[in-house]
Amino acid sequence: MDIPRIYADFQNLDDFNRLKLTCAGTVNDLARYGIQLRDGLVLTFCTDDADDQGQPDELRVEGVVRYNAEEKCWVAAVDWSALRHASEERASSEQPARP
């Protein structure tokens, strides 16, 4: 089974640089996959992007869901240094396994 990727607006951040999980695309994806947010849930988040030739190549990153009580919304703490393009995942899965 494929792990669902949840759309997130990577520009919509709280004061701690965490993704705010409040945009319509996020809410729609969560509903479509039947995912109920809870503290500690790990999800893969994605957003639209393009490669150097202008072809679609979404950005992806894993995040840990937390509730931001101050702003009364769900957020995801992500390691921004682990941000990658979908094409990078395809390239690494196509490489032969090392003995």
N, C-alpha and C positions, 0 to 999 in steps of 0.2 A: 504494500500500500504506500502510495506517495504521501510524504509529509506535506500538509497544506502550507502554502505561503500566504501570509496575511498582508494585504496592502496597508501601508502606513505612509503618512506624509512626513518625510525625513526633515522637513523644515519646521515642523510643529513640535517644539521641544518645551519641556518645563525648565525651571531654574537650575536643575541638576543635569541638564543635557540629556534627559531621557525622552524617548518618543511618547507623545501624548496619543493615546489610542481613542481619539474622539472623532476623527473625520468619517464622512459617510462611507468611503471605500473600506475602511477598517471595520466599521459596524456591519456593513453588508457581507464582507468575507466571513466575519465571525458567525453571523447568522447562517450563512450558506453552509458552513462546515459544522454548525451546531456546537461551537466552542463557547464555553462559559469561562470568563476570565476569573482567575484566582491567584493569590500571591504565590510566587514560585514557579508558575507555569512557564515553560520555555517554548517559544515559538520562533519561526523564521519569518521575518518581515521583509517586504520588498517594496520598491517604488520604481516608477518609470525612469528610464535613462536611455541613452543611445551610445553607440561606439563612435569611433573617429570618422566612420563613413556615414553616420547618421542612421544606422540600422538599430532597431530596438534591441536593448541589452540591459535588462533590469538590474538594479542594485539590490543586494540581499545582505542581511545580517541577522544573527540570532539575538534574541533578547529575553530577559527574565521579567515577567509581569509583576508589577507592584501596584498597590493602591496609594495614590497621592491624596492623603486626607486633607491637606491644606487647600488643594485645588479641586478636591472632590471629583477626581477622575482616575481612570486606569492609565498607567504608563508602562514603558518597557525600558529597563536598563540594558544598554547595548555596549559592546566593545567596538567603538568606531574604527579602531585599527584593523578589525576583522571584516570590514566592509568589502564586498567583492561584487564583481559582475557575474551574471549568469554564464557568460561565455567562459569565464575562468573555471567554473565548476565543470562545464562540458569538457574543456581541454584537459583537466586533471583526471576525469573519469575515462578519457580515451587513451591515456598513456598506459603502456603495458606494465603489469605488476613486476616489481623487482624481486629477484629470488632471495 
